[in-house]
Amino acid sequence: MAAAPSSFRPEEARSPPALELPTPPLSKFKVALCQLSVTADKARNISHARAAIEAAAAKGAKLVLLPEIWNGPYSNDSFPEYAEDIEAGGDAAPSFSMMSEVARSLQITLVGGSIAERSNNNLYNTCCIFGSDGKLKGKHRKIHLFDIDIPGKITFKESKTLTAGQNPTVVDTDVGRIGIGICYDIRFQELAMLYAARGAHLLCYPGAFNMTTGPLHWELLQRARAADNQVLVGPFGEVIATTEHEETTIIAEIDYSLIEQRRQFLPLQYQRRGDLYQLVDVQRLGSQ
Ligand SMILES: NC(=O)CCC(=O)C(=O)O
């Protein structure tokens, strides 16, 4: 959020936003969310993830999602060991190569959870998004690193080993426009607002929540982001499908016609008081 610039005209702010929801290539499809058990054995994690993706596609999923840091343990000691050089590809990036290959062979869109990425002596927590041709459509480096200190409960500092990403990520895919965040990114509502303003149909946040704040907040945060921005969980903040902590894949139907319908029922975008507050898209400002 930022104060309005001095050239700001309230009557413009109160008119509908210039960016309407683009027409998605598919209006209804199945999404699969794979929740995976992760071990210290990277090769096993990769084949295990592949099997889950294949099983989801066999059930008709056109979009498959993996969780945060699925190819090894989620710890500062492990990030350097399991990190991959995505740009080099091949043997330097076996998790990345598997995802690209499986997306192509199954002709699905794959939001590849996240893996630690090594680039120019930095490590990032990175989500790769693959199109149904197996090509990398986009890469999101976690913007908000998870640094937390709740005495006696949890202390963790992702920033000890990882570098924060610098860019919001929106990708156009066969299943619509997707805004990407990774786990802790979901707590920062401006990012979700920005994605909605950029016409995202769907927001995907691969996660690995901790067990202190997680049970309290993970559903709350997803519902809040969806209800604020009228995007899916459901666009009214309704949970379409959920599960507990065990390994499983949940499959649900996404119906984008609900977004337009819910936005007509409850026309927040025309009621927003841009004359009093405004979200400034710094990347767009910079490119003007
Ligand atoms: N991996 C993460 O970013 C964890 C975020 C989390 O647990 C939270 O409470 O937020």
The ligand as an ORCA input file, in Angstrom:
! r2SCAN-3c Opt
* xyz 0 1
  N       7.958    -22.656      4.969
  C       7.390    -21.561      5.401
  O       7.454    -20.516      4.787
  C       6.641    -21.721      6.675
  C       5.630    -20.614      6.900
  C       4.904    -20.812      8.197
  O       4.972    -21.853      8.829
  C       4.097    -19.695      8.689
  O       3.589    -19.796      9.811
  O       3.942    -18.697      7.970
*
